[in-house]
Amino acid sequence: MDGISKNPFTKLPDVSTNTMVYTVNAPQDVLNINQDVIDYIHMMDGLGAGVHDTINAGVSKFTGWKSFDTPSMQYLLNWIGFEIENNFMGHTVFKPVFTQVWGMKYEVNDVTPAHAHDPAVVSFTYYPYIENPEIAQPLEICTFPDGNIKKDLSMCAEHVQEKEHQWGNVLLSIPPKTGQLVIFPAYVYHQVQRVTVPTGRYCIAGNVSHDFENPTSFNT
């Protein structure tokens, strides 16, 4: 099942996930800050906590965790939080708090084997710049990796070569494009196969939980 439905919700054809993936294009005011977000990824290259143990193979252009400290990042996350609270979560009382946020530029031989982000509640990926959607590796929503699928990671960074069997069957392939936001439950496994062709592919990703410290609007 490839591509994205015109309906922003795409139901996955697999009972083990029993979930939905939400995609939406950024409004113009968010598109206007994309270059600031890209500059931030470059500025934070190698400076973020966790930069050397990221699952991303190249560890290049990785901002690390909890990257909230520029006005443009705040603006972007405010919009993402709005989409999660009002559109993705629907009628559920959910106050999003960002627990991790990171940024990456995928380069040749970078790869992200199948993984999930639980115990977070919601995960997201936003693309501030995709040079060529037809070439850039898609985000693949997949099944739990059971070891039956093997990928050649010999060209990738040493610390991910051992993950050659960490791949799931593809349920939904989402070609990235500039200004696209993808939201999905944190327990859903996802992956990005090895980049083989040089092309710009920048993303801001992160995890969201419910903010229990702030009161919700229950009437008693």
C-alpha positions as CSV (number, residue, x, y, z in Angstrom):
1,M,0.0,0.0,0.0
2,D,1.9,3.1,-1.2
3,G,1.2,6.8,-1.0
4,I,-1.1,8.9,1.0
5,S,-4.9,8.9,0.9
6,K,-6.6,12.2,0.1
7,N,-8.3,11.6,3.5
8,P,-5.6,12.7,6.0
9,F,-6.2,9.5,7.9
10,T,-4.8,6.3,6.5
11,K,-6.0,3.0,8.1
12,L,-3.2,0.4,8.2
13,P,-4.1,-3.0,6.7
14,D,-2.8,-4.9,9.7
15,V,-4.7,-5.9,12.8
16,S,-1.5,-6.0,14.9
17,T,-1.3,-2.2,14.8
18,N,-5.0,-1.3,14.6
19,T,-4.2,2.4,14.2
20,M,-4.2,5.4,11.9
21,V,-1.5,7.5,10.4
22,Y,-2.2,11.2,10.0
23,T,-0.6,13.4,7.3
24,V,-1.0,17.1,6.7
25,N,0.8,19.9,4.8
26,A,2.1,22.9,6.7
27,P,0.4,26.2,6.3
28,Q,2.4,29.1,4.7
29,D,3.4,30.6,8.0
30,V,5.2,27.4,8.9
31,L,6.7,27.0,5.5
32,N,8.2,30.4,5.9
33,I,10.4,29.2,8.8
34,N,11.6,26.0,7.1
35,Q,15.0,27.6,6.2
36,D,15.5,28.6,9.9
37,V,14.8,25.0,10.9
38,I,17.3,23.7,8.4
39,D,19.9,26.2,9.6
40,Y,19.2,25.0,13.2
41,I,19.9,21.4,12.2
42,H,23.3,22.5,10.8
43,M,24.1,24.7,13.7
44,M,23.4,21.8,16.2
45,D,25.4,19.2,14.2
46,G,27.2,17.0,16.7
47,L,26.2,19.2,19.7
48,G,23.1,17.4,21.0
49,A,22.9,15.0,23.8
50,G,22.7,11.4,22.5
51,V,24.3,12.4,19.2
52,H,26.6,9.3,19.3
53,D,24.1,6.6,20.1
54,T,21.3,7.6,17.7
55,I,19.9,4.8,15.6
56,N,20.7,6.9,12.6
57,A,23.7,5.4,10.9
58,G,25.7,8.5,10.0
59,V,25.2,10.4,13.2
60,S,25.7,13.5,11.1
61,K,23.5,16.6,11.3
62,F,21.8,15.2,14.4
63,T,20.6,17.9,16.9
64,G,20.0,15.6,19.8
65,W,17.2,15.7,22.4
66,K,14.9,18.4,23.6
67,S,15.7,20.9,21.0
68,F,13.3,23.7,21.8
69,D,15.6,26.7,22.1
70,T,14.9,28.9,19.0
71,P,11.8,30.9,18.1
72,S,11.4,29.0,14.9
73,M,11.5,25.6,16.7
74,Q,9.0,26.9,19.2
75,Y,6.7,28.1,16.3
76,L,7.0,24.7,14.5
77,L,6.3,22.7,17.7
78,N,3.3,24.9,18.5
79,W,1.7,24.0,15.2
80,I,2.6,20.3,15.5
81,G,1.1,20.3,19.0
82,F,-2.1,21.9,17.7
83,E,-2.4,19.3,15.0
84,I,-1.8,16.4,17.5
85,E,-4.3,17.8,20.1
86,N,-7.1,18.9,17.8
87,N,-6.9,16.7,14.8
88,F,-4.9,13.5,15.4
89,M,-6.3,12.8,18.9
90,G,-9.8,13.8,17.9
91,H,-12.3,13.8,20.8
92,T,-9.8,12.4,23.3
93,V,-8.8,14.8,26.1
94,F,-5.0,15.0,25.4
95,K,-2.6,17.9,26.3
96,P,0.6,17.3,24.4
97,V,4.0,17.8,26.0
98,F,7.1,17.2,23.9
99,T,9.4,14.7,25.6
100,Q,12.0,14.4,22.8
101,V,12.7,16.4,19.6
102,W,15.5,15.9,17.3
103,G,16.6,16.9,13.8
104,M,18.5,15.1,11.1
105,K,19.8,15.4,7.6
106,Y,20.0,12.0,6.0
107,E,23.1,11.5,3.9
108,V,24.4,8.6,1.8
109,N,24.5,5.3,3.8
110,D,22.4,6.7,6.6
111,V,19.7,4.3,7.6
112,T,17.1,3.8,10.4
113,P,16.2,0.2,11.1
114,A,12.7,-0.6,12.3
115,H,11.9,0.8,15.8
116,A,9.1,2.2,17.9
117,H,9.0,5.0,20.4
118,D,6.9,3.7,23.2
119,P,6.2,4.5,26.1
120,A,5.6,7.8,24.5
121,V,2.0,8.3,23.2
122,V,2.5,10.0,19.8
123,S,5.4,10.3,17.4
124,F,5.8,12.7,14.5
125,T,8.1,13.6,11.6
126,Y,8.2,16.9,9.8
127,Y,10.1,17.6,6.7
128,P,11.4,21.2,6.3
129,Y,13.2,20.3,3.1
130,I,13.1,17.4,0.6
131,E,15.1,18.1,-2.5
132,N,13.4,15.4,-4.6
133,P,10.5,13.4,-3.3
134,E,11.0,10.8,-6.0
135,I,14.5,10.0,-4.9
136,A,14.4,10.6,-1.1
137,Q,13.9,7.5,0.9
138,P,10.3,7.1,2.1
139,L,9.2,6.7,5.7
140,E,8.0,3.1,6.0
141,I,5.4,2.1,8.6
142,C,6.0,-1.5,9.2
143,T,5.3,-4.6,11.2
144,F,7.4,-5.7,14.2
145,P,10.8,-6.9,13.0
146,D,10.9,-10.7,13.6
147,G,14.3,-11.3,12.1
148,N,13.1,-12.7,8.8
149,I,14.1,-9.7,6.7
150,K,17.8,-9.0,6.2
151,K,19.3,-5.8,4.7
152,D,22.9,-5.2,3.7
153,L,24.2,-2.5,6.2
154,S,27.9,-3.2,5.5
155,M,28.3,0.3,4.0
156,C,26.7,2.0,7.1
157,A,28.1,3.1,10.4
158,E,29.6,0.3,12.4
159,H,27.2,0.7,15.4
160,V,24.2,-0.2,13.2
161,Q,25.7,-3.0,11.1
162,E,24.5,-5.5,13.7
163,K,20.9,-4.4,13.0
164,E,20.9,-6.1,9.6
165,H,17.8,-8.2,10.7
166,Q,15.9,-5.4,12.3
167,W,13.4,-4.8,9.6
168,G,9.6,-5.2,9.3
169,N,7.2,-5.9,6.5
170,V,6.1,-2.5,4.9
171,L,2.5,-1.6,5.6
172,L,2.6,1.9,4.3
173,S,5.3,3.8,2.4
174,I,5.1,7.6,2.7
175,P,7.3,9.5,0.2
176,P,8.5,12.6,2.1
177,K,7.9,16.1,0.7
178,T,8.8,19.6,1.9
179,G,6.3,20.9,4.5
180,Q,4.7,17.5,5.2
181,L,3.9,16.4,8.8
182,V,3.3,12.8,9.6
183,I,1.8,11.8,13.0
184,F,1.4,8.2,14.3
185,P,1.1,6.4,17.6
186,A,4.5,5.9,19.3
187,Y,4.1,2.1,19.5
188,V,4.0,1.8,15.7
189,Y,7.2,0.4,14.1
190,H,8.8,2.5,11.4
191,Q,12.0,2.5,9.4
192,V,14.0,4.4,6.7
193,Q,16.0,2.2,4.3
194,R,19.6,3.0,3.5
195,V,20.2,6.2,1.5
196,T,21.9,5.3,-1.8
197,V,21.6,8.5,-3.8
198,P,22.7,12.0,-2.6
199,T,19.7,14.2,-2.2
200,G,18.5,16.7,0.5
201,R,16.4,15.0,3.1
202,Y,15.9,17.0,6.3
203,C,13.5,16.1,9.1
204,I,12.4,17.2,12.6
205,A,11.1,14.3,14.6
206,G,10.0,13.7,18.1
207,N,7.8,12.1,20.8
208,V,4.8,13.5,22.7
209,S,3.1,12.4,25.9
210,H,0.1,13.7,27.8
211,D,0.8,16.6,30.1
212,F,-0.5,15.4,33.4
213,E,0.8,18.5,35.2
214,N,-1.7,20.8,33.6
215,P,-5.4,20.4,34.4
216,T,-7.8,19.2,31.6
217,S,-11.2,20.6,31.0
218,F,-13.3,18.0,32.9
219,N,-16.5,19.4,34.4
220,T,-17.4,18.0,37.8
